[in-house]
């Protein structure tokens, strides 16, 4: 195992995180043991952040990071963030009550995840839960995804790194994806530190890494 980022390791062609809940799988991912440590494969085709790491991204998430994750879905990526920020905390926001049931199941075996059923368009619904965050992650496939992100930056006390997953087709399905990505960069008020193409794992999607 070669550590490539805080809490992230490479073995062969795959990346892994140390399992914060040993013996437990979240989405059927392979588990391997090295010495007395169990690792979970971070399957890039199942996680946008995993795809970004495979493609060279530095996420800015550390062992003690306080993370707000918008669009947490069933907890696949959130679980790996939980592995990395093992001494930190993850507030995981998901709009769908049905999907959040799986997220709640993930949180039951991890003491550093707080699932919140709320609409990311309305950060006042959960902003009082955040004393201060180092990382704001958003993976929300909506036409107004940039506006949603900036609204959260304005209302949540976060200082550090923004990780904005942009799906071009959700913003404008008829436009050229490169034009959409260029429009996002022009529209966003934050400093863009890097842009990571998520192919071949995801089509016409990029991770914008932002300085907040």
N, C-alpha and C positions, 0 to 999 in steps of 0.2 A: 504494500500500500504506500503510495506516494501522496503526501498532502499537497494539494494544489491551491487551496483556499482555506481560510479558517473553517474547520469542520467538514471539509470536502476532500475526498481522496480519489485518486485514480488507480485502477488496477486493470491492466490490459487496455482494452478499448472503452471501458465503462467507468462511470463515476459512482461514488458511494458516499453515504453519510453514516456516522456511528448511530446505531439504533438506540434511541433514548428509551425505548420500551422493548427490551430484549425478548426475542421469541415471538414478537408480534409483527405480522405483515399488515399493511394498510390497503394495498391494491394488488396483491399477488406478486409483488416484487421479490426477486431472489434475495436470500440472506446468505451471507458467508461469514465464517469465523476466522480470525487471525489472532493467534494467541488466545487471550481471554476476552477479546473484543468482538462483538457482532456488528456487522455492517449491512446496510440495506442498499441495494442498487437503486440509483436515481435514474429511472428510465426516461430518457430524453423525449421519447414519443408520447409520454403521458404527462409531461410537465413542461410548461413554457420556460420556467427558470432553469430547469434541468437542461433543456435544449440550449439555452443561452450559455450555461457553463460549459457544455460540450463544445460550443463554438467560441470559447475564449473569454467569456464575460467574467468580470470581477464584481460580485453583487454588493459588497459592502456590508454583508451580514456577518456579525461576529458572535463569539460565544456568549457575550453578555448583552447582545442587542435587544432593544425593545422595538417590536415590529407591529405595524398595522397592515393587515392584508385584506384588501377589498376584492370581492369576487372569489371567496375562499372555496366555493363549490363543495365537493365531498371531502376535501381535506388532503388530497394526494400531495400537492406541492407544500401545503401548510405543514404536513408531517415532516418533510425534509427540512423546512425552515426551523421547525421545533427541534430537530436533531442538531442543527448547527447552533442555534441560540439556546443551548441547553441550560445556561445559567441566566437567560433572559426571559422574554415573554412575547407571546404572539396573540394579538387581538384579531380574530378571524371573522370577518363580516361577510355574511351570505344572505341574499334576498329571499331565495326560495326556501320555504319551510320544509318541503319534501326533501330537497337536496341536503339541507342542514341536518337532517336526521343522521346521515352518514358522518357528517362533520362532528356531531356530538359524540358519536361512537369513537372516533379517533381521539377526541379530547379526553375521554374517560380513562385512557391508559397513559395520559401525559399531563403532568401538572403545570405545564407552561403554555397551555392553549386555552383561551377564553372564546368560545363561539358566541357570536352575536347575530341574531336574525334581524336584519335591518336593510334599508335601501341606501346604497352608497351615494345616491343623489342627495341624501339628507343627512349629512354628517352630524347635525345637531342631535340625531337619535343616539349617537354613541360617543361623541367627542368628550363627554364628561367622564368616560371610562379611561381616557388616555391622559396620564400625567405628563408624559413626554416620550416621544418616539425617536429612534435613530433612523429607522427605515420605513418608508411607505411604499407598499406594493399594490399595484392595481392590475387586475386581469378581468376587465368588464367589457364584454363585446356589445357595445352600444354606439350609436351614431355620435352621441355627445360625450364619448369617453374622455376626451381631453378636458372638457369643461368639468366633468365629474371629478377628475383628478385635481384640477386647480381649486375647485371648491373645497375639497378635503384639505389641501395644503393650507388654505386660508383659515380653516376652522379647527384643525387639529394641531396641537403643539408638537411639531416634528422638525428636527434639525439634523440633517445628515444626507441620506441618499434616497432618491425616488426611483422606483423601478416600475416603469409604465409599459405594459404590453399593449401594442397597437396592432389591431387586426384591420387591415386596409378595407376589406370587403364589408365590415360592419359600419364603416364611416361612409363609404360610397362604393357600392358594388359595381357601378358602371365606369368608374374612373380607373386610370392606370395606377397600379399600386405605388409606383415610385412618386407619382404626383401627390398621392395621398400622404405618403411619408414626409415629403417635402413640405406639404401644407401643415402637417402636425408640428414640424420643427419650427416653422414660421409663426404658428399660432401660440405655441406654449411660451409662457413668460419666464420659465426657469432655464438655467444654463444646462445645455445638453453636453454631458461628458463623453458619452459613447452611444453608438447605435449598433445593435447586434442582430443580424439576420438570423431567423430561427429555422431556415431551411437546412437540411432536407426534412426536418422533423415536422415543420409546420409551413404551410404555403402562404406567402404574402402577409407574414407577420414579423414584427420586429420588437425588440426590447430597447426602449429608450432609458438610458441611465442618466439621471438628472441630479444636479446639486441643489439641495433644498436649504 
